[in-house]
Each structure stands twice: as C-alpha cells, then as structure tokens.
Amino acid sequence: MVKNLHVYSEDPSINKREIHSLISSLKSEFSLSISFLSINFISSKELKAINKKYLNHDYVTDIISFNYSSKVKLIDGEILISYDDARENAKKYKSNYNKEICRLIIHGVLHLLNYDDNNKKNKAIMKQMENKLINSYNFTLLVGK
C-alpha cells in the first residue's frame, strides 16, 4: 500500500488495492514522493458541480486535478474522476472501463507533475505519455475482472 494515498469510490467495482499498485508504479517511474494524494471516483453530476464551483467551468468533464505542491517531484493533490464519464468514454473510444479508469488516473498524475493539455502541442505530448504508461502497466482496477 502506498503511504499517504487515499482512494474513495462510490463505484464498488473499483479495486482500491490495484490503484495503490498503479500509483506505486508511477511513483517509481517518475521518482516521486507523495505528501498526500486523494483519488476520488464520483458521479458526473458531482464532478460538474465541483468544476463549476472551484474552476468556474459550467460543463461536464471526466477528471479534475488539484495540485497543492510547488515541487514537481512531490505529489500533494487530489484527483477527482467521474466514473459515469469513464464508462461513456470507454464506449465512445471502443475501449473498456478498466483501461479508461487507468488512463484517467495516469492523466491526473501527469497533471500533478505539471503536464498540461491546454493547447494542441501540450495535449499531444501528454497523450503520448499517457499511451506509453498505459501500455507499460496492465492493471486490473475492477473487482472480479
């Protein structure tokens, strides 16, 4: 188990132990320390409300990251993931829910490492890194899968 990692899920199919394994692998990959990391799986409705309240964005998103660290290699933050949108993305992109959850966790960690997808170039760099990492780690993040 990764020290200082908290995983909360309203979706009982999420395997918290495997999320710890994924974060442990990412921690090694990037030589990170974790002061605090919270990963929360919540409904699309809840994530939209948070997006509006804290980021002034009145639209649905699949993930929000809050970075509280001023140091690149020290994680102190929160990742909020919409399990509803993860399911929709999996269908839309002909993937599976497990892989989409993994991709979103990696995406959130990359944001906490100051990667950004705010323009076409940065988005391509971030997507390339996501794909490399998702292909490196084949985790079963769902119970019974």
C-alpha positions in Angstrom: 0.0 0.0 0.0 1.2 3.5 -0.9 1.7 5.7 2.1 -0.3 8.9 2.0 -2.7 7.7 -0.7 -6.4 7.8 -0.1 -8.9 6.2 -2.6 -12.6 6.8 -2.3 -15.1 5.3 -4.7 -18.9 5.5 -5.0 -18.4 2.7 -7.6 -18.0 -0.6 -5.7 -16.3 -2.3 -8.7 -13.2 -0.1 -8.3 -10.3 -2.2 -6.9 -8.5 0.1 -4.5 -5.6 -2.3 -4.0 -4.8 -2.2 -7.7 -5.0 1.6 -7.7 -2.3 1.6 -5.0 -0.2 -0.7 -7.3 -0.6 1.7 -10.2 0.3 4.7 -8.1 3.3 2.8 -6.7 4.5 2.0 -10.2 4.0 5.7 -11.3 5.9 6.8 -8.1 8.8 4.6 -9.2 8.6 5.6 -12.8 8.9 9.3 -12.0 10.9 9.1 -8.8 8.2 10.7 -6.8 7.4 11.3 -3.2 3.8 11.6 -2.0 3.0 14.0 0.7 -0.7 13.4 0.1 -2.8 12.1 -2.8 -6.5 11.6 -2.8 -8.2 9.8 -5.7 -12.0 10.1 -5.7 -14.4 8.3 -8.0 -17.7 10.3 -8.1 -20.7 10.8 -10.3 -20.7 13.1 -13.4 -23.2 15.3 -11.6 -20.9 15.8 -8.6 -17.9 16.5 -10.8 -19.7 19.0 -12.9 -20.8 20.9 -9.7 -17.1 20.9 -8.4 -15.9 22.1 -11.9 -18.4 25.0 -11.7 -17.8 25.9 -8.1 -14.0 25.8 -8.0 -12.9 26.3 -11.6 -15.8 28.4 -12.9 -16.3 25.9 -15.7 -20.0 25.1 -16.3 -19.5 21.8 -18.2 -19.1 18.1 -17.7 -15.5 16.7 -17.5 -14.2 13.3 -16.8 -11.4 14.4 -14.5 -10.2 17.3 -12.4 -6.9 17.5 -10.6 -6.0 19.9 -7.8 -2.3 20.4 -7.3 -1.2 21.8 -3.9 2.5 21.2 -4.3 5.1 23.7 -5.6 7.6 20.9 -6.2 7.4 18.8 -9.3 8.6 15.5 -7.7 6.5 15.9 -4.6 2.8 15.0 -5.0 0.3 16.8 -2.9 -3.0 16.9 -4.5 -6.4 15.5 -5.4 -7.7 13.7 -8.5 -11.5 13.6 -9.0 -12.7 11.1 -11.6 -16.2 10.7 -13.0 -16.9 7.0 -13.2 -20.0 7.9 -15.3 -17.9 9.6 -17.9 -15.2 6.9 -17.7 -17.9 4.4 -18.8 -19.1 6.7 -21.6 -15.5 7.2 -22.8 -14.9 3.5 -22.8 -17.9 3.0 -25.1 -17.1 6.0 -27.3 -13.4 5.0 -27.8 -14.1 1.3 -28.1 -12.0 0.6 -25.0 -13.0 -0.9 -21.7 -13.9 0.6 -18.4 -10.8 -0.8 -16.6 -8.4 0.7 -19.2 -10.3 4.1 -19.1 -10.0 4.3 -15.3 -6.3 3.5 -15.6 -5.9 6.2 -18.3 -7.7 8.8 -16.2 -5.6 8.1 -13.1 -2.4 8.4 -15.2 -3.8 11.6 -16.8 -4.4 13.0 -13.3 -1.0 12.1 -12.1 0.6 13.8 -15.1 -1.3 16.9 -14.3 0.1 16.8 -10.8 3.5 16.6 -12.4 2.8 19.8 -14.3 1.9 18.3 -17.6 -0.8 20.3 -19.3 -3.2 19.7 -22.2 -4.1 23.4 -22.7 -3.1 23.5 -26.3 -2.6 21.1 -29.3 1.1 20.6 -28.8 0.9 20.0 -25.0 -2.1 17.8 -25.5 -0.2 15.6 -28.0 2.8 15.4 -25.5 0.5 14.4 -22.7 -1.4 11.9 -24.8 1.8 10.3 -25.9 3.0 9.9 -22.3 -0.4 8.5 -21.2 -0.3 5.9 -24.0 3.3 4.9 -23.1 2.3 4.5 -19.5 -1.0 2.7 -20.0 0.8 0.2 -22.3 3.5 -0.3 -19.6 1.1 -1.1 -16.8 -1.7 -3.6 -17.3 -3.6 -3.4 -14.1 -7.0 -4.9 -13.2 -8.7 -2.0 -11.4 -12.1 -3.6 -11.2 -13.2 -6.2 -8.7 -13.7 -9.6 -10.3 -12.2 -8.7 -13.7 
